[in-house]
Amino acid sequence: MLDSNPMLTRLARLLVLAGAAILATACGTAVPAAPRPAAVEWEATDAADIFLEPDYRIVEETVPRRSTLADLLEAHEFDRNAASAFVDAVRTVFDPRRLRSGNEYRFVIGNDDAFRRFEYHVDEDAFLRVTGRSAECAEYCAELVPYAKTREETALRGAIDASHSSLVAAINGGGENVLLAIQMAEILSGEIDFNNDLRRGDRFDVLFEKVYREEHFSGYGDVLAAEFVNDGREVRAFRFHVPGETEAQYFDAEGRSVKRLFLRSPFRFEPRITSRFSYRRLHPVLGGHRPHLGVDYGAPTGTPVIAVANGSVVSAGRSGGSGNMVRLRHTNGYETYYLHLSAFATGIRRGARVTQGQVIGRVGSTGLSTGPHLDYRIRKNGTFVNPLLEHRNLPPGDPVPDEHRSEFEEVRDAVLARMRAALPPAGSTGEGT
């Protein structure tokens, strides 16, 4: 019987050894101690985990091209009635027409083939979750769930040199991507023309936030501080939210705004200039020499075009050889024109208000045009002026108000100290930490 029960067998062996030890002691004979490995083996055997097979399986895929939510459900063997109820539940929180090819989704299915859960990645901020019948829902429960996100401060040092001749290349060389370069260019564009002003030997430091979603990099948060030495001139920008203002702004070390009344260009990043302002230019379509009262920027069709300043829409529509055109009115007698657009942004119509940096349309080749580009023009008090020269004469934005100066200086000194601590000693270049 003992042989059929391993635990009783081990116990019997220990009792035998113990009895032998007592007898040997009485006789004056030493008996070796029971071997420890056997005891360890017994303890480990009793404490071993029991592996249970999961009662579900997960199917993970990406949305195919030209697929609808109903198509996905049909592919995963939902009958017509169940699919209809599923889509109806989703409509209460999410428009199924916004399903995008390439986005990830997953089904959780029980081993009995019963539906458990559906999840679809909507964007970097939220995902769609659908569950089965519950006390709250007759058939399916749908909700948009925000992703849990964390932010980490990161510093980077870079330089413009033979291997990195642009801000994008320098940022890429430091292990970051073009989106950070665009943010820096937007912040400093009032002081630096990143298309024409960069020189070898220019260098920069930047302190910024990286956003992580479920431990995966999701994008960039705010740029907190930036220093850029351009052709020997130092430009600095510090993020500060003036109390009472709707958005944070950027100021130099003395509290002066680094933002100009107008942006340098109607793009989020400095584009390629293909034709400049001229009173006598050979027209590429009509021939002959004619005035060209704007600046042409070459860019792919569909590139977002932004308002260079706050203002209102004077007109947005077809305008002869100018093609699709938006005309904006600003303060101080300024108007801006955006020609040859392929499309207008939502809400851009006569009388609408726009803010600096707002998308107003997309690059195109409508009207008299030989290819996709934007013809950008500025008119001051009824006369067209050279946009590239006029920008230099425009005043900066408002400085930090005197009553908030001490708060600004505390923020400035704190972010500057954190950036210094995170970077190598001054004079070196390379990746930040």
C-alpha positions as CSV (number, residue, x, y, z in Angstrom):
1,M,0.0,0.0,0.0
2,L,2.9,2.4,0.8
3,D,4.4,1.8,-2.6
4,S,1.1,3.0,-4.2
5,N,1.3,6.4,-2.3
6,P,4.5,8.4,-2.9
7,M,3.9,10.8,0.0
8,L,3.5,7.9,2.5
9,T,6.5,6.2,1.1
10,R,8.7,9.3,1.7
11,L,7.3,9.7,5.2
12,A,8.0,6.0,6.0
13,R,11.6,6.5,4.9
14,L,12.1,9.4,7.2
15,L,10.7,7.5,10.1
16,V,13.1,4.6,9.4
17,L,16.0,7.0,9.2
18,A,15.0,8.7,12.4
19,G,14.7,5.4,14.3
20,A,18.1,4.3,13.0
21,A,19.6,7.6,14.3
22,I,18.2,7.1,17.7
23,L,19.4,3.5,17.9
24,A,22.8,4.4,16.6
25,T,23.2,7.2,19.2
26,A,22.4,4.7,21.9
27,C,25.1,2.4,20.5
28,G,27.6,5.3,20.0
29,T,27.5,4.9,16.1
30,A,27.3,8.0,13.9
31,V,24.6,7.9,11.2
32,P,24.8,10.3,8.2
33,A,22.0,12.9,8.0
34,A,19.2,12.4,5.6
35,P,20.2,13.7,2.2
36,R,18.8,17.3,1.7
37,P,18.1,17.0,-2.0
38,A,15.3,14.5,-1.4
39,A,13.6,16.9,1.0
40,V,14.0,19.8,-1.5
41,E,12.5,17.6,-4.2
42,W,9.5,16.9,-2.0
43,E,8.9,20.6,-1.2
44,A,9.2,21.6,-4.9
45,T,6.9,18.9,-6.0
46,D,4.2,20.0,-3.6
47,A,4.5,23.7,-4.5
48,A,4.5,23.3,-8.3
49,D,2.0,25.4,-10.3
50,I,-0.8,23.8,-12.2
51,F,-1.1,25.1,-15.8
52,L,-4.6,25.7,-17.0
53,E,-5.4,26.0,-20.6
54,P,-7.1,29.4,-21.4
55,D,-10.8,29.1,-22.2
56,Y,-10.5,31.7,-25.1
57,R,-8.5,32.6,-28.1
58,I,-7.5,35.9,-29.6
59,V,-7.6,36.8,-33.3
60,E,-5.5,39.9,-34.2
61,E,-5.6,41.4,-37.7
62,T,-5.6,44.7,-39.5
63,V,-8.5,46.2,-41.5
64,P,-8.2,45.3,-45.2
65,R,-8.6,48.0,-47.8
66,R,-12.1,49.0,-48.7
67,S,-13.6,47.0,-45.8
68,T,-16.5,48.0,-43.7
69,L,-17.3,46.9,-40.1
70,A,-20.0,44.6,-41.5
71,D,-17.3,43.0,-43.8
72,L,-15.1,42.2,-40.7
73,L,-18.0,40.6,-38.9
74,E,-19.0,38.5,-41.9
75,A,-15.3,37.4,-42.2
76,H,-15.5,36.2,-38.6
77,E,-18.7,34.3,-39.1
78,F,-21.3,36.6,-37.5
79,D,-24.7,36.0,-38.8
80,R,-26.7,38.8,-40.4
81,N,-28.9,39.6,-37.4
82,A,-25.9,39.6,-34.9
83,A,-23.8,41.8,-37.3
84,S,-26.7,44.3,-37.6
85,A,-27.1,44.5,-33.8
86,F,-23.3,44.8,-33.4
87,V,-23.1,47.7,-35.9
88,D,-26.1,49.5,-34.3
89,A,-24.3,49.3,-30.9
90,V,-21.1,50.7,-32.4
91,R,-23.0,53.6,-34.0
92,T,-23.9,54.9,-30.5
93,V,-20.3,55.8,-29.8
94,F,-18.4,55.6,-33.1
95,D,-19.2,56.2,-36.8
96,P,-18.4,52.8,-38.6
97,R,-17.6,54.8,-41.7
98,R,-14.5,56.0,-40.0
99,L,-13.0,52.5,-40.0
100,R,-9.6,52.9,-41.6
101,S,-7.6,50.3,-43.5
102,G,-4.4,49.3,-41.8
103,N,-5.7,49.9,-38.3
104,E,-5.4,47.0,-35.9
105,Y,-8.4,45.1,-34.4
106,R,-8.8,42.0,-32.4
107,F,-11.6,39.5,-31.5
108,V,-11.6,37.5,-28.2
109,I,-13.5,34.2,-28.8
110,G,-14.3,31.6,-26.3
111,N,-13.4,28.0,-26.8
112,D,-17.1,27.3,-27.3
113,D,-16.8,29.8,-30.3
114,A,-18.9,32.4,-28.3
115,F,-18.1,36.1,-28.8
116,R,-16.3,37.7,-25.8
117,R,-14.9,41.0,-26.9
118,F,-13.9,43.2,-29.9
119,E,-11.3,46.0,-29.9
120,Y,-10.4,48.4,-32.7
121,H,-7.6,51.0,-32.6
122,V,-9.3,54.3,-33.5
123,D,-6.4,56.6,-33.2
124,E,-3.6,57.4,-30.7
125,D,-6.0,58.7,-28.1
126,A,-8.7,56.0,-27.9
127,F,-9.9,52.5,-29.0
128,L,-13.3,51.1,-29.6
129,R,-14.4,48.2,-27.3
130,V,-17.5,46.0,-27.8
131,T,-18.6,43.3,-25.4
132,G,-21.4,40.9,-25.3
133,R,-24.8,41.0,-23.5
134,S,-24.7,42.3,-19.9
135,A,-27.0,43.9,-17.4
136,E,-26.6,47.3,-19.2
137,C,-27.0,46.0,-22.8
138,A,-29.5,43.8,-24.4
139,E,-27.1,42.4,-27.0
140,Y,-23.8,44.4,-27.4
141,C,-22.2,47.1,-25.3
142,A,-19.9,49.6,-27.2
143,E,-17.7,52.3,-25.7
144,L,-14.7,54.4,-26.7
145,V,-11.9,53.8,-24.2
146,P,-9.1,56.4,-23.8
147,Y,-5.6,54.9,-23.9
148,A,-3.5,55.3,-20.8
149,K,-0.7,57.6,-21.7
150,T,2.5,58.7,-20.0
151,R,4.8,61.6,-20.8
152,E,8.6,61.6,-20.3
153,E,10.9,64.6,-20.7
154,T,13.8,64.1,-23.1
155,A,16.6,66.4,-24.2
156,L,18.4,66.4,-27.5
157,R,21.5,68.1,-28.8
158,G,22.2,68.4,-32.5
159,A,24.2,70.3,-35.2
160,I,24.0,71.3,-38.8
161,D,27.0,69.8,-40.6
162,A,28.1,68.1,-43.8
163,S,26.1,64.9,-42.8
164,H,23.1,66.8,-41.5
165,S,22.4,69.8,-43.7
166,S,18.8,70.4,-42.5
167,L,16.9,70.5,-39.2
168,V,15.1,67.3,-40.2
169,A,18.4,65.5,-40.8
170,A,19.9,66.7,-37.6
171,I,16.8,65.6,-35.6
172,N,16.9,62.2,-37.3
173,G,20.6,61.9,-36.5
174,G,19.7,62.2,-32.9
175,G,17.2,59.4,-33.0
176,E,14.0,61.4,-33.3
177,N,11.7,62.1,-36.3
178,V,10.4,64.8,-38.5
179,L,7.5,65.6,-36.3
180,L,9.8,67.0,-33.7
181,A,11.6,69.1,-36.4
182,I,8.2,70.5,-37.5
183,Q,7.4,71.6,-33.9
184,M,10.8,73.3,-33.5
185,A,10.4,75.0,-36.9
186,E,7.0,76.3,-36.0
187,I,8.2,77.7,-32.7
188,L,11.3,79.4,-34.0
189,S,10.1,80.3,-37.5
190,G,9.6,83.9,-36.4
191,E,13.4,84.2,-35.9
192,I,14.9,81.6,-38.3
193,D,14.1,80.8,-41.9
194,F,14.9,77.1,-41.8
195,N,14.8,76.9,-45.6
196,N,17.4,79.6,-46.3
197,D,19.2,80.7,-43.1
198,L,20.8,77.4,-41.8
199,R,24.6,77.3,-41.9
200,R,27.2,74.6,-41.2
201,G,28.2,75.0,-37.5
202,D,24.7,75.9,-36.4
203,R,23.7,73.9,-33.3
204,F,20.7,73.4,-31.0
205,D,19.5,72.0,-27.7
206,V,15.9,71.1,-27.1
207,L,13.9,69.8,-24.1
208,F,10.6,68.1,-25.1
209,E,8.1,65.5,-24.1
210,K,7.7,62.1,-25.6
211,V,4.2,60.5,-25.2
212,Y,4.0,56.7,-24.6
213,R,0.8,54.6,-25.0
214,E,1.0,51.2,-23.3
215,E,4.8,51.6,-23.2
216,H,5.0,52.2,-26.9
217,F,6.1,55.6,-28.4
218,S,2.9,57.4,-29.5
219,G,4.2,60.9,-30.5
220,Y,5.6,64.1,-29.1
221,G,4.1,66.3,-26.4
222,D,5.2,69.9,-25.8
223,V,8.5,71.4,-26.6
224,L,9.4,73.0,-23.3
225,A,12.6,74.8,-24.2
226,A,14.8,75.3,-27.3
227,E,18.1,77.0,-27.9
228,F,19.3,77.4,-31.5
229,V,22.6,79.1,-32.5
230,N,22.2,80.2,-36.1
231,D,25.2,81.8,-37.8
232,G,26.5,82.9,-34.4
233,R,23.2,84.4,-33.2
234,E,21.5,82.6,-30.3
235,V,17.7,82.2,-30.4
236,R,16.0,80.9,-27.3
237,A,12.3,79.9,-26.7
238,F,10.6,78.9,-23.5
239,R,7.1,77.6,-23.2
240,F,4.9,79.5,-20.8
241,H,1.1,79.6,-20.2
242,V,0.2,83.2,-19.4
243,P,-2.7,83.1,-16.8
244,G,-6.0,83.9,-18.5
245,E,-4.8,82.9,-22.0
246,T,-6.3,79.9,-23.8
247,E,-3.0,78.4,-25.0
248,A,0.7,78.4,-23.9
249,Q,3.1,80.6,-25.9
250,Y,6.8,80.8,-26.4
251,F,9.0,83.6,-25.2
252,D,12.7,84.4,-25.3
253,A,14.8,84.6,-22.1
254,E,13.7,88.2,-21.5
255,G,10.0,87.4,-21.9
256,R,9.6,88.7,-25.4
257,S,7.4,86.7,-27.8
258,V,9.3,84.7,-30.4
259,K,6.1,84.6,-32.5
260,R,5.7,87.1,-35.2
261,L,2.4,88.7,-36.4
262,F,2.8,86.5,-39.5
263,L,4.4,83.1,-39.9
264,R,7.3,82.9,-42.4
265,S,5.4,80.6,-44.7
266,P,1.9,79.1,-45.0
267,F,3.3,75.6,-44.3
268,R,4.1,73.8,-41.1
269,F,7.6,73.4,-42.2
270,E,9.7,75.5,-44.6
271,P,8.9,74.3,-48.2
272,R,10.9,74.6,-51.3
273,I,10.7,78.0,-53.1
274,T,10.2,77.5,-56.8
275,S,9.6,81.1,-57.9
276,R,10.0,84.4,-56.1
277,F,8.3,87.8,-56.1
278,S,9.0,89.7,-59.3
279,Y,7.6,92.5,-61.4
280,R,9.0,90.9,-64.6
281,R,8.8,87.1,-64.7
282,L,8.5,84.8,-67.7
283,H,5.1,83.2,-67.3
284,P,5.3,79.4,-67.6
285,V,1.8,79.0,-69.2
286,L,1.0,82.2,-71.0
287,G,4.5,83.2,-72.0
288,G,5.9,86.7,-72.0
289,H,7.1,88.6,-69.0
290,R,4.5,89.5,-66.4
291,P,4.5,90.5,-62.8
292,H,4.5,87.6,-60.3
293,L,3.2,89.2,-57.1
294,G,3.8,86.3,-54.8
295,V,6.1,83.4,-53.9
296,D,5.6,79.9,-55.3
297,Y,6.2,77.0,-53.0
298,G,6.6,73.6,-54.5
299,A,4.8,70.8,-52.5
300,P,2.9,67.6,-53.2
301,T,-0.8,67.7,-53.9
302,G,-2.7,67.6,-50.7
303,T,0.0,69.2,-48.5
304,P,-1.8,71.2,-45.7
305,V,-1.8,75.0,-46.2
306,I,-2.1,77.1,-43.0
307,A,-3.1,80.7,-42.2
308,V,-0.1,82.8,-41.5
309,A,-1.9,85.0,-39.0
310,N,-5.3,85.4,-37.3
311,G,-7.9,86.9,-39.5
312,S,-11.2,86.4,-41.3
313,V,-12.1,84.8,-44.7
314,V,-12.8,87.4,-47.4
315,S,-13.4,84.7,-50.0
316,A,-12.9,81.0,-50.7
317,G,-13.7,79.7,-54.2
318,R,-12.8,79.5,-57.8
319,S,-11.0,82.6,-59.1
320,G,-10.1,82.3,-62.8
321,G,-6.4,81.6,-63.5
322,S,-5.7,81.5,-59.7
323,G,-7.8,78.4,-59.4
324,N,-9.2,77.6,-56.0
325,M,-8.1,80.5,-53.8
326,V,-8.6,81.6,-50.2
327,R,-8.2,85.3,-49.3
328,L,-7.8,86.3,-45.7
329,R,-8.0,89.7,-44.0
330,H,-5.7,90.5,-41.1
331,T,-5.0,93.5,-38.8
332,N,-2.9,96.6,-39.8
333,G,-4.2,96.6,-43.4
334,Y,-2.8,93.2,-44.4
335,E,-4.4,90.6,-46.6
336,T,-3.0,87.2,-47.7
337,Y,-3.8,85.1,-50.8
338,Y,-3.4,81.3,-51.2
339,L,-3.8,80.2,-54.9
340,H,-4.1,76.9,-56.9
341,L,-5.5,74.9,-54.0
342,S,-6.8,71.4,-54.6
343,A,-9.4,71.6,-51.8
344,F,-10.6,73.9,-49.0
345,A,-10.6,72.9,-45.4
346,T,-13.8,72.3,-43.6
347,G,-15.5,75.6,-42.4
348,I,-13.4,77.9,-44.7
349,R,-16.1,80.2,-46.1
350,R,-16.7,83.9,-46.4
351,G,-16.9,85.5,-42.9
352,A,-15.3,82.6,-41.0
353,R,-12.6,83.4,-38.4
354,V,-9.3,81.7,-38.7
355,T,-6.4,81.4,-36.2
356,Q,-2.7,81.5,-37.0
357,G,-1.6,78.0,-38.0
358,Q,-5.1,76.7,-38.8
359,V,-5.3,74.5,-42.0
360,I,-7.3,76.4,-44.6
361,G,-6.8,74.2,-47.7
362,R,-4.5,71.8,-49.6
363,V,-1.9,72.3,-52.2
364,G,-3.0,71.6,-55.8
365,S,-2.6,72.7,-59.4
366,T,-5.9,74.3,-60.2
367,G,-6.1,77.3,-62.6
368,L,-3.1,78.3,-64.7
369,S,-0.6,76.0,-63.2
370,T,2.1,73.6,-64.6
371,G,2.2,71.4,-61.5
372,P,1.3,71.2,-57.8
373,H,2.4,74.3,-55.9
374,L,1.1,77.1,-53.8
375,D,1.2,80.8,-54.9
376,Y,1.3,82.8,-51.7
377,R,0.8,86.6,-51.7
378,I,0.6,89.4,-49.2
379,R,-1.2,92.7,-49.8
380,K,-0.5,95.7,-47.5
381,N,-2.9,98.7,-47.7
382,G,-4.0,97.6,-51.2
383,T,-0.5,97.0,-52.7
384,F,1.1,93.6,-53.1
385,V,4.5,93.3,-51.3
386,N,7.3,90.7,-51.3
387,P,6.3,88.1,-48.6
388,L,9.9,87.2,-48.0
389,L,11.0,90.8,-47.3
390,E,7.8,92.0,-45.5
391,H,8.1,89.3,-42.9
392,R,11.2,91.0,-41.5
393,N,9.3,94.2,-40.9
394,L,6.5,92.6,-39.0
395,P,6.4,93.2,-35.2
396,P,6.5,90.3,-32.7
397,G,3.6,89.2,-30.5
398,D,2.9,90.5,-27.1
399,P,5.5,89.9,-24.3
400,V,4.9,88.3,-20.9
401,P,2.8,90.8,-18.9
402,D,4.7,92.5,-16.1
403,E,2.4,91.0,-13.4
404,H,3.4,87.5,-14.5
405,R,7.1,88.1,-15.1
406,S,8.3,86.4,-11.9
407,E,6.2,83.3,-12.7
408,F,7.7,83.1,-16.2
409,E,11.3,83.4,-14.8
410,E,10.7,80.5,-12.5
411,V,9.4,78.4,-15.3
412,R,12.3,79.5,-17.6
413,D,15.0,78.7,-15.0
414,A,13.5,75.4,-14.1
415,V,13.3,74.0,-17.6
416,L,16.7,75.4,-18.5
417,A,18.2,73.6,-15.5
418,R,16.5,70.3,-16.5
419,M,17.7,70.6,-20.1
420,R,21.3,71.3,-18.9
421,A,21.2,68.3,-16.5
422,A,20.0,66.0,-19.3
423,L,22.5,66.9,-21.9
424,P,26.3,66.4,-22.3
425,P,28.6,69.3,-21.3
426,A,28.4,72.4,-23.5
427,G,30.4,72.1,-26.7
428,S,29.6,68.5,-27.5
429,T,26.9,67.3,-29.9
430,G,25.0,64.1,-30.3
431,E,22.0,62.4,-28.8
432,G,20.4,63.6,-25.7
433,T,19.1,61.4,-22.9
